[in-house]
Amino acid sequence: MKKEIGISLQKVLQKKLKSPNFRYYFSESKSISNLCYKITQARQSKGFTQERLAKACGTTQSVIARLESGNDGRMPSLDLLNRIANALNLNLVLGFEKKAA
């Protein structure tokens, strides 16, 4: 029987999430990643290439690629999100949710 070496990511994450600062930045990063994923899914479901979407919303393919990668770490502007939504014939929905206790 092999002995496990190291610590699981889940255990590390549980420990790190006890820190309010880490929890804040982790949540922000997760939100940006989810948004980027949803943009990619919406674009692909409409049959748009990154270049076609970029032209439709007045930006460049590299901006769309960087946004979809989710690695940029920056939240896209509401203006850009609105242009993307319009180009994909979608509504941009923003809101607030009650935080979990």
C-alpha positions as CSV (number, residue, x, y, z in Angstrom):
1,M,0.0,0.0,0.0
2,K,1.4,3.4,-1.0
3,K,1.8,6.1,1.5
4,E,0.3,9.4,0.5
5,I,2.8,12.2,0.2
6,G,1.9,15.8,0.5
7,I,-1.4,17.5,1.2
8,S,-4.6,17.6,-0.9
9,L,-5.6,20.8,-2.6
10,Q,-8.9,20.7,-0.8
11,K,-7.2,20.7,2.6
12,V,-5.0,23.6,1.6
13,L,-7.9,25.5,0.3
14,Q,-10.0,24.9,3.4
15,K,-7.1,26.3,5.5
16,K,-6.5,29.3,3.2
17,L,-10.2,30.2,3.1
18,K,-10.1,31.0,6.8
19,S,-8.3,34.2,5.9
20,P,-10.7,37.0,5.0
21,N,-8.2,38.5,2.5
22,F,-7.6,35.2,0.8
23,R,-11.4,34.5,0.8
24,Y,-12.0,37.9,-0.8
25,Y,-9.5,37.5,-3.6
26,F,-10.4,33.8,-4.2
27,S,-14.0,34.8,-4.6
28,E,-13.2,37.6,-7.0
29,S,-10.9,35.4,-9.1
30,K,-13.6,32.7,-9.2
31,S,-16.2,35.3,-10.3
32,I,-14.0,36.5,-13.1
33,S,-13.3,33.0,-14.3
34,N,-17.0,32.1,-14.3
35,L,-17.8,35.2,-16.3
36,C,-15.1,34.4,-18.8
37,Y,-16.3,30.8,-19.2
38,K,-19.9,32.1,-19.8
39,I,-18.7,34.5,-22.5
40,T,-16.9,31.7,-24.2
41,Q,-19.9,29.3,-24.0
42,A,-22.2,32.0,-25.3
43,R,-19.9,32.9,-28.2
44,Q,-19.5,29.3,-29.2
45,S,-23.2,28.5,-28.9
46,K,-23.9,31.4,-31.4
47,G,-21.3,30.0,-33.8
48,F,-19.1,33.1,-33.5
49,T,-15.3,33.0,-33.8
50,Q,-13.4,35.3,-31.5
51,E,-12.6,37.5,-34.5
52,R,-16.3,37.8,-35.5
53,L,-17.3,38.6,-31.9
54,A,-14.5,41.2,-31.7
55,K,-15.6,42.9,-34.9
56,A,-19.3,42.9,-33.7
57,C,-18.5,44.6,-30.5
58,G,-15.8,47.0,-31.8
59,T,-12.7,45.5,-30.2
60,T,-9.9,43.1,-31.3
61,Q,-9.6,39.4,-31.4
62,S,-6.8,39.5,-28.9
63,V,-9.0,41.3,-26.4
64,I,-11.6,38.6,-26.7
65,A,-9.0,35.8,-26.4
66,R,-7.4,37.4,-23.3
67,L,-10.9,37.8,-21.8
68,E,-11.9,34.2,-22.5
69,S,-8.7,32.8,-21.2
70,G,-9.6,34.0,-17.7
71,N,-5.9,34.5,-16.9
72,D,-5.8,38.2,-17.2
73,G,-7.1,38.8,-13.7
74,R,-8.9,42.0,-14.6
75,M,-12.6,42.4,-14.6
76,P,-13.8,43.6,-18.0
77,S,-15.6,46.9,-18.1
78,L,-19.3,47.1,-18.1
79,D,-19.1,48.8,-21.5
80,L,-17.3,45.9,-23.0
81,L,-19.6,43.4,-21.4
82,N,-22.6,45.2,-22.7
83,R,-21.2,45.3,-26.2
84,I,-20.5,41.6,-26.0
85,A,-24.0,40.9,-24.8
86,N,-25.5,43.0,-27.6
87,A,-23.3,41.3,-30.2
88,L,-24.5,37.9,-29.0
89,N,-28.1,39.1,-28.7
90,L,-28.1,38.6,-25.0
91,N,-29.1,40.7,-21.9
92,L,-26.4,41.7,-19.5
93,V,-27.7,41.0,-16.0
94,L,-26.1,42.4,-12.9
95,G,-27.2,41.9,-9.4
96,F,-26.5,41.3,-5.7
97,E,-27.0,38.2,-3.6
98,K,-27.0,37.8,0.1
99,K,-23.7,36.5,1.4
100,A,-23.7,33.1,3.0
101,A,-23.3,33.2,6.8
